[in-house]
Amino acid sequence: MHRCLCIVEIASIIMAYVSMDELLGHATLAALARTCRAFQELALDMLWRHQDNFFNILRCLPRDACRFPGVEEEELQGMPSSGTMVIERRLSPGDWLRFDFYAKRVKSFGNKPVEELAPATLPWGDQEDMFRGSLSMASSVFIELRLRRHSSPLFPSLQTVHWQTLRSDGAHLQYIDLLLGAKLSHLSLYMDGVQWGEGRHGVLSSLCALPMTCPGLQKLELLDCSGLLLSSLTRLLGELPALHNLSVQWTSTHDLENLLSELQRVPRLRTLRLLRKEDMSWSSDSETTVPSAENGPSIGVCTLEIEDVKPKRFGQILRILRPKEARHIGCILRDSSTHFGDEQDVPSTAMLARTLRALEEYCEPSNLESISVTFPCKEHTSQEVISLRCFIQDLEPLLSFHNLVEVNITICALQALDDAALERMALSWPRLQVLNLNDGRWDGPGSSRLTFQSVVYLAQHCPELAGFSLAIDVAATRQGLAVPTGTFPHGKLRWMELGKLILGDNEGELFDFLLNWFPSLKQINNIHKHDGTQEAITRRLVR
């Protein structure tokens, strides 16, 4: 073997090219581990780095200890497709030697919720297997694992755990403590569908013990939790000094108030995601407001994301947190069809204006780099949506944020902006890289007031612009298409999202203009999949 392959750094690069998402990748790593001593440790580390469940590692126990009753012996050469694993005898320290040899390499365990995974990434290739429980573990397995956990960590190098409620191996929430350890830095708990008595009491004790079991915890996600679990988490936040990334679901105004007050005791917190629990009654706290904390310290988060919230509540949260150091802020506003009390039937444009004014009041304009505001559209109110217009006056507060790099505004209203409005935006945001206004859609009558002159303004005043989504009226752009004299082509823009704009082979002059003005342009998208746009742009890009 060449001496270069004995260098750890070079061997590590080779291992990194092997895909772990396919069975072939696992087989390749296993073969490399058997090839030579120089590859063995690195290949084994990569092969065992992530485990979806306990089954692979439990196969390292003696064969006479682990059985699948009712499963034929020939099936046990691999992993059976169904059955329940049991341990039939008491395990001695010597029985764990091979288990420990591989367990020390595991750094990531579990999967995110099924809806976040592509079917190819699910174990056994069938999404329904995650719920059928066709392959599970008996209580005897968990007894031995817990006895072993008392003497030493099961996975001493474990750093990341994604623990979801419905697991195919039968390991439910009450067993989460088996994985907690001093090196754990990222813990995600998804507790959808679990009632009290089915494991939440068990996870409550594990949650309260986090400051002792996981003192270095940096990222915590607690989703679909009860009010009791959120209250417990709120109580111990100040005892997790390394925590810098927190995602939680809140269930009531009282929980939110306590959480926001406690967050001021977490000085290292940099990313905060607040999500409203979907099955909560909106009317339960519609008239309640979150008290302000005018004399409290400003929280130091750099990324703040708030989902499913009223604009009024959004402003109250900002008033408490006062995220002066925030660089990215995103919010998803609540659909007006679920509003009660003071915000019933409030137009989305008014909600947007209120939200942007809150940003202007409580955020530092020189720090904020990314703003995302989304108002989910209601399918049954299309006529109502097209009757609303969003003008530059509604977006006026955004123009005070002169360091914006990314702007995403998606609301239930037509973006009734003209070229002059886009010029004001371009002049206000010289660092802009991405601009998305309603994904480039125009769903109302008539045509958009934007022409490609607005694109010229963006290119002239935003030298770092990489892409945009705008509703442009191509019919109003047929005349005077030319790169402005005395200017150089824009070399950074790579993509455009143009909504319903139809560009076909007959728009040769427009294509020439775009490609002369934007020589790095790689992609033009619209919602018309078969209008010849992609074929035309591809032919010209390969010239």
VEXDREN-2710 file (C-alpha; in Angstrom, 1 decimal):
% VEXDREN-2710
k/r/px/py/pz
1/MET/0.0/0.0/0.0
2/HIS/1.3/3.5/-0.8
3/ARG/2.7/5.4/2.1
4/CYS/0.4/8.3/1.5
5/LEU/-2.6/6.1/2.5
6/CYS/-1.0/5.7/5.9
7/ILE/-1.4/9.4/6.6
8/VAL/-4.5/9.8/8.8
9/GLU/-5.7/13.0/7.2
10/ILE/-5.6/11.5/3.6
11/ALA/-7.4/8.3/4.8
12/SER/-10.0/10.5/6.5
13/ILE/-10.7/12.3/3.2
14/ILE/-11.2/9.0/1.5
15/MET/-13.7/7.8/4.1
16/ALA/-15.6/11.0/3.8
17/TYR/-16.4/10.3/0.1
18/VAL/-18.2/7.1/1.0
19/SER/-22.0/7.7/1.2
20/MET/-23.6/6.5/4.4
21/ASP/-27.1/6.9/3.0
22/GLU/-27.0/3.8/0.9
23/LEU/-26.4/0.1/1.7
24/LEU/-23.5/0.2/-0.7
25/GLY/-21.8/2.8/1.5
26/HIS/-22.1/0.6/4.6
27/ALA/-20.7/-2.3/2.7
28/THR/-17.8/-0.2/1.3
29/LEU/-16.9/1.0/4.8
30/ALA/-17.1/-2.5/6.2
31/ALA/-14.8/-3.7/3.4
32/LEU/-12.3/-0.9/4.1
33/ALA/-12.3/-1.8/7.8
34/ARG/-11.2/-5.3/6.8
35/THR/-8.6/-4.2/4.3
36/CYS/-5.8/-3.1/6.5
37/ARG/-4.9/-1.7/9.9
38/ALA/-4.4/1.8/8.5
39/PHE/-8.1/1.9/7.4
40/GLN/-9.6/-0.1/10.2
41/GLU/-10.2/2.5/12.9
42/LEU/-11.2/5.3/10.6
43/ALA/-13.7/3.1/8.6
44/LEU/-15.2/1.7/11.8
45/ASP/-15.6/5.2/13.2
46/MET/-17.5/6.2/10.1
47/LEU/-19.5/3.0/9.9
48/TRP/-20.8/3.3/13.5
49/ARG/-20.9/7.1/13.7
50/HIS/-24.8/7.2/13.5
51/GLN/-27.3/4.6/14.6
52/ASP/-31.1/4.8/14.0
53/ASN/-31.9/2.3/16.8
54/PHE/-30.4/-0.3/19.1
55/PHE/-30.6/-3.3/16.9
56/ASN/-27.2/-3.2/15.2
57/ILE/-25.2/-2.6/18.4
58/LEU/-27.2/-5.3/20.3
59/ARG/-26.0/-7.8/17.7
60/CYS/-22.6/-7.4/19.2
61/LEU/-23.8/-9.3/22.3
62/PRO/-23.2/-13.1/22.5
63/ARG/-25.5/-15.0/20.2
64/ASP/-26.6/-17.3/23.1
65/ALA/-27.8/-14.3/25.0
66/CYS/-30.0/-12.5/22.4
67/ARG/-32.8/-14.3/20.6
68/PHE/-35.8/-13.7/18.4
69/PRO/-38.3/-16.3/19.5
70/GLY/-40.2/-17.8/16.6
71/VAL/-37.7/-16.6/14.0
72/GLU/-35.9/-19.2/11.9
73/GLU/-32.2/-19.6/12.4
74/GLU/-31.3/-18.7/8.8
75/GLU/-33.0/-15.4/9.2
76/LEU/-30.7/-14.5/12.1
77/GLN/-27.7/-14.3/9.8
78/GLY/-29.0/-10.8/9.1
79/MET/-31.6/-8.7/10.8
80/PRO/-35.0/-10.3/10.7
81/SER/-37.9/-8.4/9.2
82/SER/-40.1/-9.0/12.3
83/GLY/-40.0/-10.3/15.8
84/THR/-39.2/-9.3/19.3
85/MET/-35.6/-9.4/20.6
86/VAL/-35.2/-10.9/24.1
87/ILE/-32.2/-11.5/26.4
88/GLU/-32.5/-14.9/28.0
89/ARG/-29.7/-14.9/30.5
90/ARG/-28.0/-12.4/32.8
91/LEU/-25.1/-10.7/31.1
92/SER/-21.6/-10.6/32.6
93/PRO/-19.0/-7.9/32.1
94/GLY/-17.2/-10.0/29.6
95/ASP/-20.3/-10.2/27.4
96/TRP/-20.1/-6.4/26.9
97/LEU/-16.6/-6.3/25.5
98/ARG/-17.5/-6.4/21.8
99/PHE/-20.5/-4.2/22.4
100/ASP/-18.2/-1.5/24.0
101/PHE/-15.7/-1.8/21.2
102/TYR/-18.2/-0.5/18.7
103/ALA/-20.4/1.6/21.1
104/LYS/-17.6/4.0/21.8
105/ARG/-17.7/5.0/18.1
106/VAL/-21.4/6.0/18.1
107/LYS/-21.8/9.8/18.1
108/SER/-25.4/10.3/16.8
109/PHE/-28.5/8.3/17.6
110/GLY/-32.1/8.3/16.4
111/ASN/-34.1/9.9/13.7
112/LYS/-36.1/13.1/13.3
113/PRO/-39.9/12.7/12.9
114/VAL/-41.0/10.7/9.9
115/GLU/-42.6/13.6/8.1
116/GLU/-39.1/15.3/8.0
117/LEU/-37.4/12.2/6.4
118/ALA/-37.4/11.1/2.8
119/PRO/-38.6/7.5/2.3
120/ALA/-35.2/6.4/1.2
121/THR/-33.7/7.3/4.6
122/LEU/-36.2/5.4/6.7
123/PRO/-35.1/2.0/8.1
124/TRP/-36.2/-1.0/6.0
125/GLY/-37.3/1.2/3.2
126/ASP/-41.0/1.4/4.2
127/GLN/-42.4/4.5/6.0
128/GLU/-45.1/2.4/7.7
129/ASP/-42.5/0.2/9.4
130/MET/-41.8/3.1/11.8
131/PHE/-45.3/2.6/13.2
132/ARG/-46.0/-1.1/12.8
133/GLY/-43.5/-2.1/15.5
134/SER/-42.8/-5.3/13.5
135/LEU/-39.3/-5.5/15.0
136/SER/-39.1/-4.5/18.7
137/MET/-37.3/-5.2/21.9
138/ALA/-38.7/-7.0/25.0
139/SER/-38.4/-5.6/28.5
140/SER/-35.5/-7.9/29.3
141/VAL/-33.4/-6.0/26.8
142/PHE/-34.1/-2.7/28.5
143/ILE/-33.4/-4.2/31.9
144/GLU/-29.9/-5.3/30.8
145/LEU/-29.3/-1.9/29.1
146/ARG/-30.3/-0.1/32.3
147/LEU/-28.1/-2.3/34.5
148/ARG/-25.2/-1.6/32.1
149/ARG/-25.9/2.1/32.1
150/HIS/-25.6/2.2/35.9
151/SER/-21.9/1.0/35.7
152/SER/-20.8/3.0/32.6
153/PRO/-22.3/5.0/29.7
154/LEU/-23.8/2.9/26.9
155/PHE/-22.4/5.3/24.2
156/PRO/-19.5/7.3/25.9
157/SER/-18.9/9.5/22.8
158/LEU/-22.6/10.2/22.0
159/GLN/-23.1/13.9/21.0
160/THR/-26.5/14.0/19.2
161/VAL/-29.8/12.4/20.0
162/HIS/-33.1/12.7/18.0
163/TRP/-35.7/10.9/20.0
164/GLN/-39.2/10.6/18.6
165/THR/-42.3/9.1/20.2
166/LEU/-43.2/6.3/17.7
167/ARG/-40.1/4.2/17.5
168/SER/-39.9/0.8/15.7
169/ASP/-37.5/-0.7/18.3
170/GLY/-40.0/-0.3/21.3
171/ALA/-37.7/2.2/23.0
172/HIS/-40.1/4.9/24.2
173/LEU/-39.6/8.1/26.2
174/GLN/-39.1/6.3/29.5
175/TYR/-35.8/5.0/28.2
176/ILE/-34.3/8.3/27.1
177/ASP/-32.0/8.4/30.1
178/LEU/-30.1/5.5/28.6
179/LEU/-28.5/7.9/26.1
180/LEU/-27.8/10.9/28.3
181/GLY/-24.2/11.6/29.0
182/ALA/-21.5/14.2/29.7
183/LYS/-20.6/14.6/26.0
184/LEU/-24.1/15.1/24.7
185/SER/-24.4/18.5/23.0
186/HIS/-27.7/18.2/21.0
187/LEU/-30.9/16.7/22.3
188/SER/-34.2/16.7/20.3
189/LEU/-37.4/15.3/21.9
190/TYR/-40.5/14.9/19.7
191/MET/-43.4/13.8/21.9
192/ASP/-46.3/13.9/19.6
193/GLY/-49.2/11.6/20.4
194/VAL/-47.9/10.5/23.8
195/GLN/-50.3/10.8/26.8
196/TRP/-49.4/10.9/30.5
197/GLY/-48.7/7.4/31.8
198/GLU/-47.1/6.4/28.5
199/GLY/-43.7/7.9/29.1
200/ARG/-44.0/11.6/29.8
201/HIS/-43.5/11.1/33.6
202/GLY/-40.3/9.3/32.7
203/VAL/-39.0/12.0/30.5
204/LEU/-39.9/14.6/33.1
205/SER/-37.3/13.1/35.5
206/SER/-34.7/12.9/32.7
207/LEU/-35.4/16.5/31.7
208/CYS/-35.0/17.8/35.3
209/ALA/-31.7/15.9/35.5
210/LEU/-30.2/17.5/32.4
211/PRO/-27.9/19.9/34.2
212/MET/-26.2/17.0/35.9
213/THR/-26.3/14.3/33.2
214/CYS/-25.6/16.7/30.2
215/PRO/-23.7/19.7/31.6
216/GLY/-22.3/20.6/28.1
217/LEU/-25.7/20.6/26.3
218/GLN/-25.6/23.2/23.6
219/LYS/-28.8/22.6/21.5
220/LEU/-32.2/21.5/22.9
221/GLU/-35.4/20.9/21.0
222/LEU/-38.6/20.1/23.0
223/LEU/-41.5/19.8/20.6
224/ASP/-45.1/18.9/21.2
225/CYS/-44.6/19.0/25.0
226/SER/-47.1/19.5/27.8
227/GLY/-47.3/22.6/30.0
228/LEU/-45.6/20.7/32.8
229/LEU/-42.6/19.8/30.7
230/LEU/-42.3/23.3/29.5
231/SER/-42.5/24.6/33.0
232/SER/-39.8/22.2/34.1
233/LEU/-37.6/23.2/31.2
234/THR/-38.1/26.9/32.1
235/ARG/-37.0/26.3/35.6
236/LEU/-33.7/24.7/34.7
237/LEU/-32.7/26.9/31.7
238/GLY/-30.4/28.9/34.0
239/GLU/-28.6/25.7/35.0
240/LEU/-27.5/25.0/31.4
241/PRO/-24.7/27.5/30.9
242/ALA/-23.6/26.1/27.5
243/LEU/-27.0/26.2/25.9
244/HIS/-27.0/28.4/22.8
245/ASN/-29.8/26.9/20.6
246/LEU/-33.3/26.3/21.9
247/SER/-36.5/25.3/20.2
248/VAL/-39.7/24.8/22.2
249/GLN/-43.5/24.8/21.7
250/TRP/-45.5/26.9/24.1
251/THR/-49.1/26.1/25.1
252/SER/-50.3/29.2/27.0
253/THR/-49.5/32.9/27.5
254/HIS/-48.5/32.1/31.1
255/ASP/-45.9/29.5/29.9
256/LEU/-44.6/31.9/27.3
257/GLU/-44.3/34.7/29.9
258/ASN/-42.3/32.5/32.3
259/LEU/-40.1/31.2/29.5
260/LEU/-39.2/34.6/28.1
261/SER/-38.3/35.9/31.6
262/GLU/-36.1/32.9/32.3
263/LEU/-34.3/33.2/28.9
264/GLN/-32.5/36.3/30.2
265/ARG/-30.6/34.0/32.5
266/VAL/-29.1/32.1/29.5
267/PRO/-26.3/34.5/28.4
268/ARG/-25.0/32.2/25.6
269/LEU/-28.3/31.7/23.9
270/ARG/-27.9/32.6/20.2
271/THR/-30.8/30.8/18.4
272/LEU/-34.3/30.7/19.7
273/ARG/-37.3/29.1/18.0
274/LEU/-40.8/29.6/19.6
275/LEU/-43.6/27.5/18.1
276/ARG/-47.3/27.5/19.0
277/LYS/-48.8/24.0/19.7
278/GLU/-51.1/23.3/16.8
279/ASP/-53.9/21.7/18.8
280/MET/-54.3/24.5/21.3
281/SER/-57.6/26.5/21.4
282/TRP/-56.9/30.0/20.0
283/SER/-59.6/31.5/22.2
284/SER/-58.0/30.4/25.5
285/ASP/-55.7/33.4/25.8
286/SER/-57.0/35.8/23.1
287/GLU/-57.6/38.6/25.5
288/THR/-54.4/38.1/27.5
289/THR/-51.2/40.0/26.9
290/VAL/-47.7/39.2/27.7
291/PRO/-46.4/41.6/30.3
292/SER/-43.4/43.7/29.3
293/ALA/-40.1/43.7/31.1
294/GLU/-38.8/47.1/30.3
295/ASN/-36.0/47.0/32.8
296/GLY/-34.7/43.6/32.0
297/PRO/-31.6/42.9/30.0
298/SER/-31.6/42.5/26.2
299/ILE/-31.4/38.9/25.2
300/GLY/-28.3/38.1/23.0
301/VAL/-29.9/35.9/20.4
302/CYS/-28.6/36.2/16.8
303/THR/-31.4/34.1/15.3
304/LEU/-35.1/34.4/16.4
305/GLU/-37.9/32.4/14.7
306/ILE/-41.5/32.6/15.9
307/GLU/-44.2/30.5/14.3
308/ASP/-48.0/30.8/14.4
309/VAL/-48.3/34.0/16.4
310/LYS/-50.5/37.1/16.2
311/PRO/-48.7/40.3/15.2
312/LYS/-49.7/41.8/18.5
313/ARG/-48.1/38.9/20.4
314/PHE/-45.1/39.1/18.1
315/GLY/-44.6/42.7/19.2
316/GLN/-44.9/41.8/22.9
317/ILE/-42.3/39.0/22.5
318/LEU/-39.9/41.5/20.9
319/ARG/-40.6/44.0/23.7
320/ILE/-39.6/41.5/26.3
321/LEU/-36.6/40.0/24.5
322/ARG/-35.4/43.2/22.9
323/PRO/-33.1/41.3/20.5
324/LYS/-30.7/44.1/19.7
325/GLU/-28.0/41.6/18.5
326/ALA/-30.3/39.6/16.3
327/ARG/-29.1/39.1/12.7
328/HIS/-32.0/36.9/11.5
329/ILE/-35.6/37.2/12.5
330/GLY/-38.4/35.1/11.0
331/CYS/-42.1/34.9/11.9
332/ILE/-45.1/33.0/10.6
333/LEU/-48.3/34.9/11.4
334/ARG/-51.5/33.2/12.3
335/ASP/-54.2/32.8/9.7
336/SER/-57.0/35.3/10.3
337/SER/-59.7/32.6/10.1
338/THR/-58.6/31.4/13.5
339/HIS/-58.5/34.9/15.1
340/PHE/-60.5/35.8/18.1
341/GLY/-61.1/39.0/20.0
342/ASP/-59.1/42.1/19.0
343/GLU/-57.6/40.7/15.7
344/GLN/-60.6/39.1/14.1
345/ASP/-60.8/39.9/10.3
346/VAL/-57.7/42.0/10.4
347/PRO/-56.3/42.3/6.8
348/SER/-53.0/40.7/6.2
349/THR/-51.5/43.9/5.0
350/ALA/-52.3/45.6/8.3
351/MET/-50.9/42.6/10.1
352/LEU/-47.7/42.9/8.0
353/ALA/-47.4/46.6/8.7
354/ARG/-47.8/46.0/12.5
355/THR/-45.2/43.3/12.4
356/LEU/-42.6/45.4/10.5
357/ARG/-43.2/48.3/12.9
358/ALA/-42.4/46.0/15.8
359/LEU/-39.2/45.0/14.1
360/GLU/-38.2/48.6/13.6
361/GLU/-38.9/49.5/17.2
362/TYR/-37.2/46.7/19.0
363/CYS/-34.4/45.5/16.7
364/GLU/-31.1/47.2/15.9
365/PRO/-31.2/48.3/12.2
366/SER/-27.4/48.0/11.8
367/ASN/-27.3/44.4/13.0
368/LEU/-30.3/42.7/11.3
369/GLU/-29.3/40.9/8.1
370/SER/-32.2/38.6/7.3
371/ILE/-36.0/39.1/7.7
372/SER/-38.7/36.6/6.8
373/VAL/-42.4/37.2/7.3
374/THR/-45.0/34.7/6.2
375/PHE/-48.7/34.9/6.4
376/PRO/-50.2/31.5/5.3
377/CYS/-52.9/31.9/2.7
378/LYS/-56.3/30.4/3.0
379/GLU/-57.3/28.4/0.0
380/HIS/-61.0/29.2/0.4
381/THR/-60.5/32.9/0.3
382/SER/-58.9/33.5/-3.1
383/GLN/-61.2/36.3/-4.0
384/GLU/-60.5/38.0/-0.6
385/VAL/-56.8/37.6/-1.2
386/ILE/-56.7/39.3/-4.6
387/SER/-58.8/42.2/-3.3
388/LEU/-55.9/43.1/-1.0
389/ARG/-52.9/45.2/-2.2
390/CYS/-49.5/45.5/-0.5
391/PHE/-47.9/48.8/-1.3
392/ILE/-44.5/50.3/-0.5
393/GLN/-46.1/52.1/2.4
394/ASP/-46.7/48.8/4.1
395/LEU/-43.1/47.8/3.7
396/GLU/-41.7/51.2/4.7
397/PRO/-40.2/50.1/8.1
398/LEU/-38.0/47.6/6.2
399/LEU/-36.2/50.4/4.5
400/SER/-34.5/51.5/7.7
401/PHE/-32.6/48.2/7.9
402/HIS/-29.6/49.1/5.7
403/ASN/-27.6/45.9/6.2
404/LEU/-30.2/43.4/5.0
405/VAL/-28.8/40.5/3.1
406/GLU/-32.0/38.5/2.7
407/VAL/-35.7/39.6/2.6
408/ASN/-38.6/37.1/2.3
409/ILE/-42.1/38.5/2.4
410/THR/-45.0/36.1/1.7
411/ILE/-48.5/37.3/2.6
412/CYS/-52.1/36.9/1.4
413/ALA/-52.1/40.0/-0.7
414/LEU/-50.9/41.1/-4.1
415/GLN/-47.5/42.8/-4.0
416/ALA/-48.6/46.0/-5.8
417/LEU/-45.2/47.5/-6.2
418/ASP/-43.8/49.5/-9.1
419/ASP/-40.3/50.1/-10.4
420/ALA/-39.9/53.2/-8.3
421/ALA/-40.6/51.1/-5.1
422/LEU/-38.0/48.5/-6.1
423/GLU/-35.5/51.3/-6.7
424/ARG/-36.1/52.5/-3.2
425/MET/-35.5/49.0/-1.9
426/ALA/-32.3/48.6/-3.9
427/LEU/-31.0/51.9/-2.6
428/SER/-31.8/51.0/1.0
429/TRP/-30.2/47.5/0.9
430/PRO/-26.8/47.7/-0.8
431/ARG/-25.7/44.3/0.7
432/LEU/-28.8/42.5/-0.6
433/GLN/-28.3/38.9/-1.9
434/VAL/-31.8/37.4/-1.9
435/LEU/-35.1/39.2/-2.4
436/ASN/-38.4/37.1/-2.3
437/LEU/-41.7/38.8/-2.7
438/ASN/-44.6/36.3/-2.7
439/ASP/-42.4/33.8/-4.6
440/GLY/-42.9/35.9/-7.7
441/ARG/-46.6/35.2/-7.9
442/TRP/-49.3/37.5/-9.2
443/ASP/-52.8/35.9/-8.6
444/GLY/-55.0/38.9/-9.1
445/PRO/-56.6/40.5/-12.2
446/GLY/-54.6/42.6/-14.5
447/SER/-50.8/42.6/-14.5
448/SER/-48.1/43.4/-12.1
449/ARG/-46.7/47.0/-12.2
450/LEU/-43.1/45.7/-12.2
451/THR/-41.0/45.6/-15.3
452/PHE/-37.5/44.5/-15.9
453/GLN/-36.5/48.1/-15.2
454/SER/-36.8/47.1/-11.5
455/VAL/-34.3/44.4/-12.2
456/VAL/-31.9/46.9/-13.6
457/TYR/-32.2/49.0/-10.4
458/LEU/-31.5/45.9/-8.3
459/ALA/-28.4/45.1/-10.4
460/GLN/-27.1/48.7/-10.2
461/HIS/-27.4/49.1/-6.5
462/CYS/-27.0/45.6/-5.1
463/PRO/-23.7/44.2/-6.4
464/GLU/-24.0/41.0/-4.3
465/LEU/-27.5/40.0/-5.5
466/ALA/-27.6/36.3/-6.1
467/GLY/-31.3/35.8/-6.9
468/PHE/-34.8/37.2/-6.6
469/SER/-38.5/36.3/-6.8
470/LEU/-40.7/39.0/-8.4
471/ALA/-43.9/39.2/-10.4
472/ILE/-42.8/41.0/-13.5
473/ASP/-45.0/42.1/-16.4
474/VAL/-43.0/41.1/-19.5
475/ALA/-45.4/42.8/-21.9
476/ALA/-44.4/46.2/-20.5
477/THR/-40.7/45.4/-20.9
478/ARG/-40.6/44.8/-24.7
479/GLN/-39.2/48.3/-25.4
480/GLY/-35.8/49.7/-24.4
481/LEU/-34.2/46.5/-23.3
482/ALA/-30.5/47.4/-23.0
483/VAL/-27.7/47.3/-20.5
484/PRO/-27.4/50.8/-19.1
485/THR/-24.5/52.7/-20.7
486/GLY/-21.5/53.3/-18.5
487/THR/-22.2/50.2/-16.4
488/PHE/-20.6/46.8/-16.2
489/PRO/-22.6/43.5/-16.3
490/HIS/-23.7/42.1/-13.0
491/GLY/-21.6/39.0/-12.3
492/LYS/-23.2/37.6/-9.2
493/LEU/-26.9/37.0/-10.1
494/ARG/-27.5/33.2/-10.6
495/TRP/-31.3/32.6/-10.5
496/MET/-34.7/34.3/-11.0
497/GLU/-38.2/33.2/-9.8
498/LEU/-40.7/34.9/-12.1
499/GLY/-44.1/33.4/-11.0
500/LYS/-46.5/33.2/-13.9
501/LEU/-44.3/35.0/-16.3
502/ILE/-44.1/33.1/-19.6
503/LEU/-40.8/33.2/-21.4
504/GLY/-40.6/31.2/-24.6
505/ASP/-38.4/31.0/-27.7
506/ASN/-40.1/34.1/-29.0
507/GLU/-38.6/36.2/-26.3
508/GLY/-35.1/36.1/-27.8
509/GLU/-34.5/39.8/-27.2
510/LEU/-35.4/39.4/-23.5
511/PHE/-33.0/36.5/-23.2
512/ASP/-30.2/38.4/-24.8
513/PHE/-30.8/41.3/-22.4
514/LEU/-30.8/39.0/-19.4
515/LEU/-27.7/37.0/-20.4
516/ASN/-25.7/40.1/-21.4
517/TRP/-26.6/41.9/-18.2
518/PHE/-26.2/38.8/-16.0
519/PRO/-23.5/36.5/-17.5
520/SER/-23.6/34.2/-14.4
521/LEU/-27.3/33.5/-14.7
522/LYS/-28.0/29.7/-14.4
523/GLN/-31.7/29.3/-13.8
524/ILE/-35.0/31.0/-14.5
525/ASN/-38.1/29.4/-12.9
526/ASN/-41.8/30.0/-13.2
527/ILE/-44.9/28.0/-12.4
528/HIS/-45.5/27.1/-16.0
529/LYS/-43.5/23.8/-16.4
530/HIS/-44.0/23.4/-20.2
531/ASP/-43.7/26.9/-21.7
532/GLY/-40.2/26.4/-23.1
533/THR/-38.5/28.7/-20.5
534/GLN/-36.2/26.1/-19.1
535/GLU/-35.3/24.6/-22.5
536/ALA/-34.6/28.1/-23.9
537/ILE/-32.4/29.3/-21.1
538/THR/-30.5/26.0/-21.1
539/ARG/-29.7/26.2/-24.8
540/ARG/-28.4/29.7/-24.4
541/LEU/-26.4/29.0/-21.3
542/VAL/-24.5/26.2/-23.0
543/ARG/-23.5/28.3/-25.9
END
